[in-house]
Amino acid sequence: MTSILNTPHQLKSQAIQGYLKAHPKLKKLKGQPIIYHQTTDETIIPIISGGGSGHEPAHSGFVGEGMLSAAIYGQLFIPPTTEQILTAIRHVNKGKGVFAIVKNFEADLKVFQEAIHLARKENIPVKYVVSHDDISVDTKNNFQVRHRGLAGTILLHKLLGAAAQNGASLDELETLGLQISTQIATIGFALTAPHLPGAIEPLFPLKEGQISYGIGIHGEEGYRTVTLSSSEELANEIVNKLKLRFRWREHERFILLVNNLGTTSELEQAVFVNDICQLLELEGLNIPFVKTGKFMTSLDMKGISVTLCRLIDEQWLDYLNAATQAPAW
Amino acid sequence: MTSILNTPHQLKSQAIQGYLKAHPKLKKLKGQPIIYHQTTDETIIPIISGGGSGHEPAHSGFVGEGMLSAAIYGQLFIPPTTEQILTAIRHVNKGKGVFAIVKNFEADLKVFQEAIHLARKENIPVKYVVSHDDISVDTKNNFQVRHRGLAGTILLHKLLGAAAQNGASLDELETLGLQISTQIATIGFALTAPHLPGAIEPLFPLKEGQISYGIGIHGEEGYRTVTLSSSEELANEIVNKLKLRFRWREHERFILLVNNLGTTSELEQAVFVNDICQLLELEGLNIPFVKTGKFMTSLDMKGISVTLCRLIDEQWLDYLNAATQAPAW
């Protein structure tokens, strides 16, 4: 697939420069892969997140008042270093500590935990939550649930960001983060596999007309590949997997996030949203908040992921509806 | 290209239902292809726009306080009917008249002008502006400038919407609309041609690795097809064409809108934004407002269009920065 780029090794730095030009409220820490926004209110606990590149607008697009204080980005699909995360923690800390949102991938956990450990040694209180919303299974490993951190991570950014804005303490953010993260589930499908920028071959084989269910966001294949028949069939499979996870009852309330994984057209996304909403309605569920768009992409993959979050506290709705300056929400 | 859809003939109605579910502040007029929002302030002149489908989020995504009062959509690439536009005019009119923003295509002009004529016969004052920002040329017709209505139309939605919100009269909107529309220019490129939903063949031939400059938004080929070398080269051609149009001087001020034509990845778009901004900077221009995203797409086409608007009145910046409820701004 032909890509719009200059030299691959400068891809991320050029993209970040472009993103900053389009969003002048975001700032980059000099010489560091850290995007932050200037805060003035010292009573608000700063929240950070980060990870490999290739998932734009995550996480830099969620930096802004009401969401993240800073995002640390790595190279394509590779997390930032421990030192870079530590630098971000030091930078945003205003004396009351820092909260981190970490996606559940081995490499991400390692660097974040090391950085948190080092920050604590410097007497910066840091707490964190791990996002593990992926409910797809690994067919090569006894159908184990994968528990990777996917688009549900962005709901943590928004809910915890609003809670922090609302004056939540570091301990309260930890409690709330755990409460939310265990109520989120994500599952998606792809019609095409992503291409590394400039590469001709996709990251996994997927024939024209076929779909892969349960794909990851780094070019990981899903649990099943079948011929696509209709949007309704896609929605049916997704809702079924979510139902098995949540075992919901009629009238239960959920938040719905439909995430364009990269290059799904607006028209197709809207058709799919209609099918998903219809099926959830038929299940008797109550969906007081729906959000659609690009949140956590996988380069140029064509596909969609669906995230549900069980609404166990009505205040979460206020947090979702609260204003934020983050450009990608 | 495989598409996420059910039956093609219900594509748009299902997509609209999905869009309404994701954006509950938008309403659909029963039995009509008209999306509107409830306004309470009778002093604000309502603005309408519309056209064929396939350009989502245009125009329904720009309905909301501070932008359009209603959008009328047609079938794929086919404008709505005269009667439907007239119905929309009657619906939004609160006694002070209605303003329309019309893209410069023969079929669109015809139905809008007929509807405006009929509305005036019913004593509804209607004024309008034609958006004709496309500066690409028709190589089959003596290199005539095409003057089609492209993504620059969305700047008219925003600027005039904010002016109306600010109390502008129908006459003032007409004057301002003309002033703005003559200061807007758009030109773009595509890496792939769009596919009609479910179609295997694209709407024009474009080999892997090639780009077409000056494409339209209905599958019209551009004025030149060449092998893609880099994002910088794309930006250079685009800036050159814009320079020939505006014949700018150093320190002149412009608004920049970079429009994802459908399926460009976030990373590639950001790299291109960086290149465009760098070149405009080197020209000595001052760009106090940059907006990027999906505004006027062409189904699943991969490509980008660039719109510049010469800032001849600083109040336009206030209009651009004014709050709006429209979901796609």
Boltz contact constraints between the chains, C-beta under 6 A:
constraints:
  - contact:
      token1: [A, 2]
      token2: [B, 191]
      max_distance: 6.0
  - contact:
      token1: [A, 2]
      token2: [B, 209]
      max_distance: 6.0
  - contact:
      token1: [A, 2]
      token2: [B, 228]
      max_distance: 6.0
  - contact:
      token1: [A, 3]
      token2: [B, 268]
      max_distance: 6.0
  - contact:
      token1: [A, 4]
      token2: [B, 231]
      max_distance: 6.0
  - contact:
      token1: [A, 4]
      token2: [B, 268]
      max_distance: 6.0
  - contact:
      token1: [A, 4]
      token2: [B, 272]
      max_distance: 6.0
  - contact:
      token1: [A, 5]
      token2: [B, 231]
      max_distance: 6.0
  - contact:
      token1: [A, 5]
      token2: [B, 271]
      max_distance: 6.0
  - contact:
      token1: [A, 6]
      token2: [B, 230]
      max_distance: 6.0
  - contact:
      token1: [A, 6]
      token2: [B, 231]
      max_distance: 6.0
  - contact:
      token1: [A, 6]
      token2: [B, 232]
      max_distance: 6.0
  - contact:
      token1: [A, 14]
      token2: [B, 271]
      max_distance: 6.0
  - contact:
      token1: [A, 14]
      token2: [B, 274]
      max_distance: 6.0
  - contact:
      token1: [A, 15]
      token2: [B, 267]
      max_distance: 6.0
  - contact:
      token1: [A, 15]
      token2: [B, 270]
      max_distance: 6.0
  - contact:
      token1: [A, 15]
      token2: [B, 271]
      max_distance: 6.0
  - contact:
      token1: [A, 17]
      token2: [B, 274]
      max_distance: 6.0
  - contact:
      token1: [A, 18]
      token2: [B, 270]
      max_distance: 6.0
  - contact:
      token1: [A, 18]
      token2: [B, 271]
      max_distance: 6.0
  - contact:
      token1: [A, 18]
      token2: [B, 273]
      max_distance: 6.0
  - contact:
      token1: [A, 18]
      token2: [B, 274]
      max_distance: 6.0
  - contact:
      token1: [A, 19]
      token2: [B, 270]
      max_distance: 6.0
  - contact:
      token1: [A, 21]
      token2: [B, 273]
      max_distance: 6.0
  - contact:
      token1: [A, 21]
      token2: [B, 277]
      max_distance: 6.0
  - contact:
      token1: [A, 21]
      token2: [B, 290]
      max_distance: 6.0
  - contact:
      token1: [A, 22]
      token2: [B, 273]
      max_distance: 6.0
  - contact:
      token1: [A, 22]
      token2: [B, 290]
      max_distance: 6.0
  - contact:
      token1: [A, 22]
      token2: [B, 292]
      max_distance: 6.0
  - contact:
      token1: [A, 56]
      token2: [B, 266]
      max_distance: 6.0
  - contact:
      token1: [A, 56]
      token2: [B, 267]
      max_distance: 6.0
  - contact:
      token1: [A, 57]
      token2: [B, 266]
      max_distance: 6.0
  - contact:
      token1: [A, 191]
      token2: [B, 2]
      max_distance: 6.0
  - contact:
      token1: [A, 209]
      token2: [B, 2]
      max_distance: 6.0
  - contact:
      token1: [A, 228]
      token2: [B, 2]
      max_distance: 6.0
  - contact:
      token1: [A, 230]
      token2: [B, 6]
      max_distance: 6.0
  - contact:
      token1: [A, 231]
      token2: [B, 4]
      max_distance: 6.0
  - contact:
      token1: [A, 231]
      token2: [B, 5]
      max_distance: 6.0
  - contact:
      token1: [A, 231]
      token2: [B, 6]
      max_distance: 6.0
  - contact:
      token1: [A, 232]
      token2: [B, 6]
      max_distance: 6.0
  - contact:
      token1: [A, 262]
      token2: [B, 265]
      max_distance: 6.0
  - contact:
      token1: [A, 263]
      token2: [B, 263]
      max_distance: 6.0
  - contact:
      token1: [A, 265]
      token2: [B, 262]
      max_distance: 6.0
  - contact:
      token1: [A, 265]
      token2: [B, 299]
      max_distance: 6.0
  - contact:
      token1: [A, 265]
      token2: [B, 300]
      max_distance: 6.0
  - contact:
      token1: [A, 266]
      token2: [B, 56]
      max_distance: 6.0
  - contact:
      token1: [A, 266]
      token2: [B, 57]
      max_distance: 6.0
  - contact:
      token1: [A, 266]
      token2: [B, 297]
      max_distance: 6.0
  - contact:
      token1: [A, 267]
      token2: [B, 15]
      max_distance: 6.0
  - contact:
      token1: [A, 267]
      token2: [B, 56]
      max_distance: 6.0
  - contact:
      token1: [A, 268]
      token2: [B, 3]
      max_distance: 6.0
  - contact:
      token1: [A, 268]
      token2: [B, 4]
      max_distance: 6.0
  - contact:
      token1: [A, 270]
      token2: [B, 15]
      max_distance: 6.0
  - contact:
      token1: [A, 270]
      token2: [B, 18]
      max_distance: 6.0
  - contact:
      token1: [A, 270]
      token2: [B, 19]
      max_distance: 6.0
  - contact:
      token1: [A, 271]
      token2: [B, 5]
      max_distance: 6.0
  - contact:
      token1: [A, 271]
      token2: [B, 14]
      max_distance: 6.0
  - contact:
      token1: [A, 271]
      token2: [B, 15]
      max_distance: 6.0
  - contact:
      token1: [A, 271]
      token2: [B, 18]
      max_distance: 6.0
  - contact:
      token1: [A, 272]
      token2: [B, 4]
      max_distance: 6.0
  - contact:
      token1: [A, 273]
      token2: [B, 18]
      max_distance: 6.0
  - contact:
      token1: [A, 273]
      token2: [B, 22]
      max_distance: 6.0
  - contact:
      token1: [A, 274]
      token2: [B, 14]
      max_distance: 6.0
  - contact:
      token1: [A, 274]
      token2: [B, 17]
      max_distance: 6.0
  - contact:
      token1: [A, 274]
      token2: [B, 18]
      max_distance: 6.0
  - contact:
      token1: [A, 277]
      token2: [B, 21]
      max_distance: 6.0
  - contact:
      token1: [A, 290]
      token2: [B, 21]
      max_distance: 6.0
  - contact:
      token1: [A, 290]
      token2: [B, 22]
      max_distance: 6.0
  - contact:
      token1: [A, 292]
      token2: [B, 22]
      max_distance: 6.0
  - contact:
      token1: [A, 297]
      token2: [B, 266]
      max_distance: 6.0
  - contact:
      token1: [A, 299]
      token2: [B, 265]
      max_distance: 6.0
  - contact:
      token1: [A, 300]
      token2: [B, 265]
      max_distance: 6.0
